[in-house]
Amino acid sequence: MSTAAAAVAGTAVPAAAATARSRSRSRSLQRDADALRDAGVTGVAVRLDTPHGTVTARSGVRDLWSRGPMPEGGYLRLGSTTKTFVATVLLRLVGERRVSLDETVDDLLPGVVQGAGNDGRTITVRHLLRHTSGLPDYVPDVFPEQSAETYFARRWRAYEAEELVRLAVRHRPAFPAGTGWAYSNTNYVLAGLIIERITGRGWEREVADRILRPLGLRHTDTPGTRPFLPHPHTSNYQQFTEGGPLVDTTLPYRPFDSGADGSMTGTARDLNRFFSALAGGRLLEPAELNAMRDTVEVPPGNGHPVGARAGLGLFHTPLSGGGGCLGHSGSGFGYVVETATTLDGRRTVTVSAHSRSADPEQAARQETALRDLIDHALSRGD
């Protein structure tokens, strides 16, 4: 064999091995997407980005009337994944010494948090971002009855951020600030108000200028009360009562889909790019990134996997293959979106599931299938 022929033969083996690995990743991702569909989700889309390239999987249908295939690169409601963007902006402001994580809410928003035992003088910015404030969640006030009738009757009602805070603080806190953990959307409504207080601009402008434009996230938006997703997108379906019909909830529920706690829209590509850049240290200085990743235990029964820990706008979840991942989920009526990345940001996956069941057993199966998909996607070392 000539020297040139030997060189060609030597490069063919690694290339063939890389192709085989890519096919294996694709088959594994598709199996897990199909498993989530088989658990009753109408439509599933997955995007995995690694140093070796991008793998996608789609399963189910884009809507129940046309039964067409899931679109590629569809637009998504990000729900509470918005919180990670907002926390990142606040931590940028911390790095600029314009605010401290230990400043209190009352220092920044005097008199806004008071009543029924809630006291903004005892709650810090860190408490808000980590959900250790004890503040009540406003959501039960704006969606008082779990029914399709409530969804249709109230979905166009929009609230100002200050209104939502006033609704929340009519109720007693879950615990004194810093002594427990409980997820509350009210925390991030206040975080948005703090960004505006510090910068003189809305949190949306700060997210756009500090994250979206620098990273080239052209398909991510802060639409506020604008109700329609860009095309292409998949329809979302909510089952409000066990055994009841799937209701098309693609239009948002404005009372809790309009603010800093959960209003953003985007694509899986953009989400993966954001979380990879964040974990890889391209958005925050080391001190602020370390603060973001400083976690506390999430108590059992809070809808998170065993061993999950809460940081500032991020959750750390153990992986079956060792180590862990960082991420955040977002959900609303009819959808769940979850993005997770390895600690170094080199492997990042986004999963979107476009229906939600009222049957507790089916909902648990869907949750398990979604978590297994993420675990398998990020635990592989290839």
C-alpha positions in Angstrom: 0.0 0.0 0.0 1.3 3.4 -0.9 1.9 6.1 1.8 -1.0 8.1 0.5 -3.3 5.1 0.5 -2.3 4.3 4.0 -3.1 7.8 5.1 -6.6 7.6 3.5 -7.2 4.3 5.2 -6.1 5.7 8.5 -8.6 8.5 8.4 -11.5 6.4 7.2 -11.7 4.5 10.5 -12.3 7.5 12.7 -14.8 9.0 10.2 -16.7 5.7 10.1 -16.7 5.5 13.9 -18.0 9.1 14.2 -20.8 8.3 11.8 -21.7 5.2 13.8 -21.8 7.3 17.0 -24.0 9.9 15.4 -26.5 7.2 14.2 -26.5 5.7 17.7 -27.2 9.0 19.3 -30.0 9.7 16.8 -31.7 6.3 17.4 -31.5 6.7 21.2 -33.0 10.2 21.1 -35.8 9.1 18.8 -36.6 6.1 21.0 -36.9 8.4 24.0 -39.0 10.9 22.1 -41.3 8.0 21.0 -41.5 6.8 24.6 -42.7 10.3 25.7 -45.3 10.2 22.9 -46.4 6.7 23.9 -47.0 8.1 27.4 -49.7 10.1 25.9 -48.1 13.4 24.8 -49.6 14.6 21.5 -46.4 16.1 20.2 -42.7 15.9 21.2 -39.6 17.7 19.9 -36.0 17.3 21.0 -32.8 19.0 20.1 -29.4 17.9 21.4 -26.3 20.0 20.7 -22.8 18.5 21.4 -19.3 19.1 20.3 -19.9 16.4 17.6 -22.9 18.2 16.1 -26.7 18.5 16.5 -29.2 15.6 16.8 -33.0 16.2 16.7 -36.0 14.0 17.2 -39.7 14.6 16.7 -42.7 12.4 17.5 -46.4 12.7 17.5 -48.4 15.4 15.6 -48.4 19.1 15.4 -52.1 19.4 16.1 -55.1 17.1 16.5 -57.1 18.3 13.6 -54.6 18.0 10.7 -52.6 15.2 12.3 -49.6 16.7 10.4 -46.0 16.0 11.4 -44.2 18.0 14.1 -42.5 21.0 12.6 -38.7 21.3 12.6 -37.4 24.2 14.7 -40.8 25.2 15.9 -41.4 28.2 18.2 -42.1 27.5 21.8 -43.6 29.1 24.9 -40.7 29.1 27.3 -42.8 29.6 30.5 -40.6 29.7 33.6 -37.4 29.2 31.7 -37.8 32.9 31.4 -36.5 33.0 35.0 -33.0 31.9 34.0 -32.8 34.9 31.6 -34.0 37.3 34.3 -31.6 35.9 36.9 -28.7 36.2 34.5 -29.5 39.9 33.9 -29.7 40.5 37.7 -26.3 38.8 38.2 -24.8 40.9 35.5 -25.9 43.9 37.5 -24.4 42.4 40.6 -21.1 42.1 38.7 -21.3 45.8 37.8 -21.8 46.6 41.5 -25.2 48.2 40.8 -27.0 45.9 43.2 -26.0 43.3 45.8 -27.5 39.9 46.3 -27.8 40.7 50.0 -29.8 43.9 49.4 -33.3 43.6 50.6 -36.5 44.0 48.6 -37.4 47.0 50.7 -34.1 48.7 50.0 -34.9 48.5 46.3 -38.7 48.6 46.2 -39.7 50.4 49.4 -43.1 49.4 50.7 -44.0 47.0 47.9 -43.8 43.8 50.0 -45.7 44.2 53.2 -48.8 42.8 54.8 -50.1 39.4 56.2 -46.6 38.8 57.7 -44.7 39.4 54.5 -41.8 41.8 55.1 -39.6 43.1 52.3 -37.1 44.2 54.9 -36.1 40.6 55.6 -36.1 39.3 52.0 -33.0 39.7 49.9 -32.4 39.5 46.1 -30.7 36.2 46.7 -33.8 34.9 48.5 -35.9 35.9 45.4 -33.7 34.3 42.8 -33.3 31.0 44.8 -37.0 30.7 45.9 -36.1 30.9 49.6 -38.1 34.1 50.3 -41.2 32.3 51.6 -43.4 34.7 49.6 -46.8 33.3 48.5 -47.4 32.5 44.8 -49.9 34.7 43.1 -51.0 32.0 40.7 -53.9 30.6 42.8 -55.4 34.1 42.8 -55.4 34.5 39.1 -56.5 30.9 38.3 -58.8 30.1 41.2 -60.5 27.0 39.7 -58.8 24.3 37.7 -61.2 24.2 34.7 -61.5 25.0 31.0 -64.2 27.5 31.9 -61.8 29.5 34.0 -59.2 29.4 31.2 -61.5 30.7 28.6 -63.2 33.3 30.9 -60.0 34.8 32.2 -57.3 34.2 29.6 -57.3 37.7 28.2 -57.0 39.5 31.6 -53.6 41.0 32.0 -52.2 42.3 35.3 -49.5 44.8 36.0 -46.6 43.3 38.0 -47.4 45.4 41.1 -51.0 44.0 41.0 -49.7 40.5 41.1 -47.5 41.3 44.1 -50.4 42.8 45.9 -52.5 39.7 45.3 -49.7 37.5 46.6 -48.9 39.4 49.8 -52.6 39.2 51.0 -51.6 35.7 52.0 -49.3 34.7 54.8 -45.7 33.6 53.9 -44.8 29.9 53.7 -41.9 30.5 56.1 -39.6 33.3 57.3 -37.2 34.3 54.6 -34.1 32.1 54.3 -35.5 29.2 56.4 -37.1 27.0 53.7 -37.6 26.5 50.0 -40.8 26.9 48.0 -41.2 27.8 44.3 -43.1 31.1 43.9 -43.6 33.0 40.7 -44.0 36.1 42.8 -40.2 36.1 43.4 -39.5 36.7 39.7 -42.2 39.3 39.3 -40.3 41.2 41.9 -37.0 40.5 40.2 -38.3 42.1 37.0 -39.4 45.2 39.0 -35.9 45.4 40.6 -34.2 45.3 37.2 -36.4 48.2 36.1 -35.7 50.1 39.3 -31.9 49.7 38.9 -31.6 50.4 35.1 -34.6 52.6 34.4 -35.6 50.1 31.7 -37.9 47.1 31.6 -36.4 43.7 32.1 -37.3 42.9 28.5 -34.9 45.5 27.2 -32.2 44.3 29.5 -32.6 40.7 28.4 -32.5 41.7 24.8 -29.4 43.9 25.1 -27.4 41.7 27.5 -28.3 38.2 26.2 -30.4 37.9 23.0 -28.4 40.3 20.8 -24.9 39.3 21.9 -25.6 35.6 21.5 -27.5 36.0 18.2 -30.7 34.6 19.6 -32.9 36.0 16.8 -35.8 33.7 17.4 -36.2 34.5 21.1 -38.6 37.2 22.1 -40.2 38.9 25.1 -43.8 39.3 23.7 -45.5 40.5 26.8 -49.3 40.2 26.2 -49.0 39.5 22.5 -50.9 36.2 22.2 -49.7 34.5 19.0 -46.7 32.3 18.5 -44.8 32.8 15.2 -45.0 30.0 12.6 -44.1 27.2 12.6 -45.3 26.0 16.0 -47.1 23.0 17.5 -50.5 23.3 19.2 -50.7 22.8 23.0 -53.4 20.8 24.6 -54.5 20.8 28.3 -56.7 18.2 29.9 -58.3 20.1 32.8 -60.2 17.3 34.4 -59.3 13.6 34.6 -61.1 11.8 31.8 -62.1 15.1 30.2 -61.2 16.3 26.6 -57.9 17.8 25.5 -58.5 21.6 25.2 -56.5 23.6 22.7 -54.5 26.0 24.9 -52.0 27.3 22.3 -53.1 30.8 23.1 -51.5 31.9 26.4 -53.2 32.5 29.7 -52.3 36.2 30.1 -52.6 36.4 33.9 -49.4 34.3 34.3 -47.9 34.3 30.8 -47.1 38.0 30.5 -44.2 38.9 32.9 -40.7 38.3 34.1 -41.7 35.0 35.6 -42.7 33.3 32.4 -43.6 35.2 29.3 -40.7 34.5 26.8 -41.0 32.6 23.6 -38.2 31.1 21.5 -36.8 28.0 19.8 -34.8 24.9 21.0 -31.8 26.1 19.1 -31.8 29.4 20.9 -32.4 27.9 24.3 -29.5 25.4 23.8 -27.2 28.3 22.8 -28.2 30.3 25.8 -27.7 27.6 28.4 -24.5 26.4 26.8 -23.1 30.0 26.9 -24.3 30.5 30.5 -22.8 27.2 31.8 -19.6 27.8 29.8 -18.9 31.1 31.5 -19.6 33.4 28.5 -22.4 35.5 30.1 -21.3 35.9 33.7 -18.0 36.5 35.4 -16.7 33.6 37.6 -17.9 35.2 40.9 -21.5 35.7 39.7 -21.6 32.3 37.9 -20.5 30.6 41.1 -23.2 32.5 43.0 -25.8 31.3 40.5 -24.6 27.7 40.9 -24.6 27.9 44.7 -27.5 25.6 45.6 -29.8 24.6 48.3 -31.8 21.3 48.6 -35.2 21.2 47.0 -37.4 19.4 49.5 -39.2 16.2 48.4 -42.7 16.6 46.9 -41.9 19.8 45.0 -42.1 18.2 41.5 -38.3 17.9 41.0 -36.2 14.7 40.8 -34.6 13.2 43.9 -31.4 15.0 44.6 -32.3 18.3 42.8 -30.9 21.5 44.2 -31.9 25.1 43.5 -29.5 27.8 42.6 -30.2 31.3 41.4 -32.5 30.8 38.4 -31.0 27.3 37.8 -31.6 23.8 39.1 -28.8 21.2 39.5 -30.0 17.7 38.9 -27.9 14.5 39.3 -27.3 12.3 36.2 -27.3 8.6 36.3 -24.0 8.4 34.6 -22.4 10.6 37.3 -22.1 14.3 37.9 -25.1 16.5 37.1 -26.7 19.0 34.8 -27.9 22.6 35.1 -31.3 23.7 33.7 -34.7 25.0 34.1 -38.1 23.9 33.0 -41.0 26.0 31.8 -44.7 25.0 31.7 -48.1 26.4 31.2 -51.5 25.1 30.1 -50.8 22.3 27.6 -47.0 22.4 27.4 -43.7 21.6 29.2 -40.4 22.8 27.9 -37.1 21.8 29.6 -33.6 22.7 28.8 -30.6 21.1 30.6 -26.8 21.3 30.0 -23.8 19.6 31.4 -21.8 21.5 33.9 -19.3 22.7 31.3 -22.1 23.5 28.8 -20.7 21.1 26.1 -23.9 19.0 25.9 -27.2 20.7 25.9 -30.7 19.4 25.3 -34.1 21.0 25.0 -37.3 18.9 25.1 -40.8 20.2 24.4 -43.9 18.2 25.2 -47.1 19.7 23.8 -49.9 18.3 25.9 -50.6 17.7 29.7 -52.8 15.2 31.3 -55.0 15.6 34.4 -54.6 11.9 35.2 -52.0 11.8 38.0 -50.7 8.4 36.9 -50.4 9.4 33.2 -48.8 12.7 34.2 -46.3 10.9 36.3 -45.4 8.5 33.4 -44.9 11.5 31.1 -42.7 13.2 33.7 -40.6 10.1 34.1 -40.2 9.7 30.3 -39.1 13.3 29.9 -36.6 13.0 32.7 -35.2 9.8 31.3 -34.8 11.4 27.9 -32.8 14.3 29.4 -30.7 11.9 31.5 -29.9 9.6 28.6 -29.0 12.6 26.3 -26.6 14.2 28.8 -25.1 11.1 30.4 -23.5 9.8 27.3 -19.9 10.7 27.1 -19.4 10.4 23.3 
